[in-house]
Amino acid sequence: MATYPFRLPDIGEGVAEAEIVAWHIKVGDVVDEDQPIADMMTDKATIEMTSPVAGTVVALAGDVGDVIPIGSTLVTFETSAEGIAEAAEPAPQPKSAAVQKQAEPAASAPHAKGALAQEEAASAGQSDSPRLRNLPRQEGQAASGKVLASPAVRSRARHLGIDLAQVKPSAEGRVRHADLDAYISYNSAQGYGAPAKTRPDETIKVAGLRRRIAENMAASKRHIPHFTYVEEIDVTELEAMRTALNANRGQKPKLTLLPFLIVAIAKILPDFPMINARYDDEAGIVTRYGALHLGMAAQTDAGLMVPVIRDAQDKNIWQLAGEISGLAEAARTGKAKSDELSGSTLTLSSLGPLGGIAATPVINRPEVAILCPNRIVERPVFRGKEVVAAKLMNMSISCDHRVVDGWDAASFVQALKRLLETPALLFV
């Protein structure tokens, strides 16, 4: 037997370190070659590391949340000399393109293990070792027999002693935190009317994307004097137009409220340049942007992500609908590229049917404003002397008071209200 230190390889160009977001092994475990051992997160992607050898784990580099430099020892194995000889064969390290590119697994590959890594390397024009896999793609392989779940869900299930294979997944086939809650609730009941068992306490380290969200939100609230303005908008005509367009859309993507809202925002922004801006408070410079690069806040298993629709002012409602759907799916599955998650000049946050009555959204620093449409409700309203049913929605906007005055924010939302309440104006 001999000791083999597995060093964290060069994950991609410009990446100097990676954060441990999940361990799939512990000291004393016996692992097979190409078995998943850890999930590592960089500013470019989340990567599943696999073992280069078969052996016993004798040491781990750190805990979840620790940052490991490239080239340092991640895991130390005790293995046979033959295993070390096989692992020592040189293999070029993957570049960022190989990590980011999603390739279909080779259905005819003689060995299922490592097939994805080989496909990714081939698509990038270079060879690759089985040590790296793009995590979202690995989880999405239906043929692998692996339960679909995020690293956070897996970690929580291990902590609670739950076999994920016994948990009924959501409609899309992926086990989420809500599915774990439902499993715990169902299995804790001792019979109809019996009290449920107390759920065990959990201690969860804030790491990975959740830690970055925490840091960004804290910095935003610490540095930015927020104020929020809310206005009610009658979207009865807009909803009638949306329903009619969807009924005759053919092969076009289904329209939600958001494409209309984005068109309206882009149409009035030239009159309110202070809204579509970024504030560098250290340099004391406000940059007002001519183009609208709209961030779309999207909830994922790992946490909140903000994919960006670039040059939204140049797109029609059908193009926007398709891009919204594509970017949201990429964010949820972890396939969004780094350049799709940065560079926004204004952010739109929507909770859909969970939108509530009003919101006080936190600004995506260094931007100076964020919009949040709330839930559409049907209520009686006066039309002259008559009472009719109307579809109403509140629009919330939070602004940086150092850059945007209350009058400007209110005027912007009132201009938005006029367009949305008379939707024909959107296309004039």
N, C-alpha and C positions, 0 to 999 in steps of 0.2 A: 504494500500500500504506500501511497505517496500523497503529499499535499499539493493541491492545485489552486492557486489564487485566480479567480476570474475578475479581470479588471474591466471597469466600465469603458466600453469602446467609444470611438468617435461617432456620435449619433448623427451629426450633421454639421455643415459648414457654419462656423461662427458660434457653435454651442460649446461652452466651456464647462458647464456643470448641469446636473439634472437632479430633480427632487424625487425622493422616494414617496410615492403616493399609495402603494400597497405592496405587501409581501405575500407571496403564495406559498412560502416555505418557512420553516423554523429550524433552529439548531437541532441536529439529531435526525432530521428527515433524510430518508434515502430517496434520491431523485434519479430519474432517467434522463438520458441525453435528450435535449430539445424540449424538456418539460418547462412550462412557465414557472419563473421564480420571482419576478417582481415587475411592477408597473412604474416606469420612470417618466416624469413630466418635465419638459423643457418649455421655453417660450414659443416653440414651434409646433409641438405635438406631444401626445402621450404615447409612450412606446412600451410594449410588453417585452421584457427580457426573458430569454430562454437559456437553459443550462447548456454549456458546450460539452459537458461530460456527464457520465453516470457516476454517482458516488454518494457520499454522506456529507451533509452540511455540517461544518464544524464552527463557522463564524459568519456573522452578517455585519455589514458595514455600519448600520445605524437603524434608527427607528423611522416610522412613517413621519414625513415632514422634514427629515434631515436632507441637506443638499450635499451631493457627492460630486467632486471634481472628475472630469473626464480623465481616464488613465489610472484612477485609484481603485483599490480592491473593493469590489462590491460583495462578493461571496467567496468564502474559502471552502473548498471541497477536499475530502479525503477520498482518493480514487486509486484505481489500479494504474500501473505503468502504461498498459495498453491504452487506457482511456486518455491518459495525458498525451501520449504520442499522437493519437487521432486529433485531439483538440489543438495540438501545437501546430498542425498544418496551417501555413499562412493563408489568409483570406483577406482580400481588400475590404476596408471598412466602408459601410454605405454612406452615401452623401444624402443631403437633405431631400433631394428630389426622389431618392429611392424610398425614404421614409414617408414622404407625403403622398406619393402616387398610389392610388388604389388600383390593384390589379386583380382580375378574376382568378381564383385558384385553378390549378391545372387538374382537370377531372381525371386524366389518365396517368397522373404521376404515380410511380410505383410505391412511394411512401407518402402517406398523408401528412406526417409530421414534417415540418419545414417546407412544405409545398408552397405556402403563401410567401415565405421569405424568398424562395427561389424565383417565383413569378415576379415579385417586386424588383428583385435585382435584375432580372432579364429585361423588364420594361425600362429600366434606367440605363441599359447598355453595359452592365457590369455584373461580376459575380458577387455573391453575398454568403455570409455564414448564416446558420439557423439561429443566431443569437438574438436578432432583432425582429420584431413583428410590429406592424401597425396595430395598436390595440383595438380600435373600433372595428377594423376589418376582421380581426381574429374572432371577436365576439359575435360578429354577424354571420359567421359561416354556419349555415343550418346543418351541413353535413358532418360537422365536427362532433355533434352530440353534446356540446357544451351549453349549459344554461345561459341564456342571454341576460346579462346584468352588468351594471357599472361596477368599477372597483369599490365605490363607497357602499353600494348595496351588498356586495360580496363580503366586505369587511364587517358590516353590521350583522349579516347572517351568521358569519363565523363566531362573532362575539356572543350572539344569542343562542348558538348551538342549533341553528336551523339548516336543514338540508334544502338547498334551493330547488332541487329537483322535485320536492314535494309541494312547492308553492305555485299556485295557479298564476300565470303571468297575465299582463294586460293584453288588450286586444291585439297589439302589434307584436306580441310574443316575447316581450322583454319584461323581466321581473323588476319592479320599481319599489320604492320605499312604501308606497301605499299598498302594494300587494303583500309586503311583509306584515304591515299593520293588520290587514284583513286576515292573514294566516294566523297571527298571534291571537287576534280577537276571537276567531272561530274555534281555535283549538284550546283556548283557555276556559271556555264555557263548560260547566259540568252538567248542563242540562238546562231546559227552558226555565228562565227566571232565576237561575243560580248566578251568584256574583262571579264576575270574571277574576282570574288570578291577577295579582299585581305584577305589572310588567317590570322586569329588572332594570336597575339604573344603568345608564350607559355613559362612559367617558370616551369622547371622540376627539382625537387630536385634529386641530384645524390645520389642514395641509392642502397642497395642490391648488386647484382652481379656487376652492373655498377660501383659502388663505389670501389669495390675490384679490378676490372680491372684497373680503373684509378690509384689507389694507386700502384698496381704492375707495371704498365707501367711507371709511373713516377719514381719509385725506380730503375727500370731497366735502364732508360735513364740517371738518375742522377749518378748512381754508375758505369755503364759499358761504357767504351770507345768503341763504335761500329765502325766497318768498314764493308763495303759491297762489295762483288765481284760478277760480273755477267759474265756468259759465254753462248754462243749460242751452242745448241746441235741439231744435225740432228736426229730426231726420226722417219724417214721414215720407216726403217726396223722394228723398235719396234712397230709402229702402225700397220704395216702389220701383224706382229706376233700376236698382241693383237686381231685384227679383226678375224684372223683365229681361235684362241683359243676360242673366244666367239661364233663363228659359230658352234663349236663342243663341247660346254661345258655341254650339257645335263642338269642335275639338279644342277650343280655347280653355285655359284654366278657369276654375270657378272663382268668382269675385267675392271677396269679403268687403267689409267697410274700408279696410286699410288702403287699398289702391286709390280710392276716391279721396281719402284724407290726404294722402301724399301729393296727389295732383293739386289739391287745394292749397296745401302748404307751399309747394313750389311756385304756384301762381302768384301768391301774395308776398313771398319773401323779398323780392326786389324793393318793395316799399318798407320793409322792416329788416335792414341789413344787420342790425345789432343782435337779432335772434340767431342768425346763422353765423356764429363766430366762435373763436377760441380766445381765451385770455391767458397769456403767459404772465402770471403775477410776479415771477422773479425778475423778468426783464421789463415789466410794466408795459407790455405791448398787447393790444387787441387786434386780431386778424379777422377781418370780415370777408367771408368767402362768397364768390360769385356763384359757384356750383354748389348744389345740395348733395352732400354725401351723407345719406340718412342712416343712422344706426337703428337697428330693429332689435330691441331687447327680447331675447328668447330664453325660455326656461329649459334646462336640460337636467339629466340625472346628476351631473357633476356640479351644477349651479348655473347662475345667470351668465349668458354669453351675449355679445352684441355684434352680430354680423352686419355688414355695411352694404347698402345699395348705393353704388357710385353713380354720380350724374343723374340723380333721380328726376331732375327737371326735364330731361330729354326723353323720358319714357312715358308711354301711354298706360292706361289702366290694365290692359291685358299683359303687357310686358312686365309691369310692376307686380301683378298677381303671380306670374310665373317665377319671378326672381324672389319674391317673398317666400314662396313655398320651397324653392330650391335651397335658399340660404338657411331657412329654419330647419330643414331636414339635415343639411350638412352640419349644423351646430349640434342638433340632437344626437347624431350618430358619431360625432367627433371627427368628421371629415373636412370641416371648414379649415381652409388654409390661413396662415397667419396674416396675409395681406387682405383677407376677407373679414378680419376681425379688428381692423385698425383703420384710422384715418377719418372717422366720422366727424361731421361738423354740427350735427343736431341729432338728437335721439328721440325715438318714438317708442314708448312702452305701453303695451296693451295686454291686459289679462283676459280678453275675450269675454265669455259669459260670466267670469268671476270678477269682472271689472269693478263692482261695487258702486257706491253712490258718488264718491269722490276719492282722490288720491293726492298724496304729497310726494311725488317721485323725487329721488335723489339724482342730482345732475351728474352726468358722466364727464368728470373733469378731464381736460381743461375746457370742455364746451361750456356754454353759458345758459343753456335752456334745455328742457326736456318736456315733451308732451305726453299726456296719458288720456286716451279716450276711455270713458267708463261704460258700464253696462247700459244697453238700450232697454228701456221699459215703456210699456204702453199705459198711458194715463189720460183721463178726461181733461180737455182744455177748452177755453172759450175761443170761438171763432165768431167775432161780432157778438151777437146775442145768443148764439147756439153753443151747445156743449158737444164736442166731438171727441173721438178717440184719436190720440196722437202718439207717435213713437218719439220718445225724448231720450237724450243722452247728455250727460255732463262731460265737459272737456276741461281737464286739469292741466295747468302748465306751471312748472317750477323754473325760476330764473335766478341768475346770479345778480344780486342787487348792486354790485360794483359796476356792472356793465349795462344792465337792462333796468330801466325805470318802470315803476308800476304802471304808469300811463301807457308806455310802449307795449308792455305785455298785454294789458287789457285791450288796447287798440288792435293788436295782432289777432287775438282770439275773436274779437268782434268781426274783423274782416273775414276770418275763417268761418264764423257762424253764418255770415251773409251768403257765402259760396255754398256751404253745405245745405242751407235751408232752401236755396234756389239752385239745384244741382245742374240745371241747363247752363248756368254761367261757367261751369267747369270746362265746357267744351267750346266756349266762344273765344 
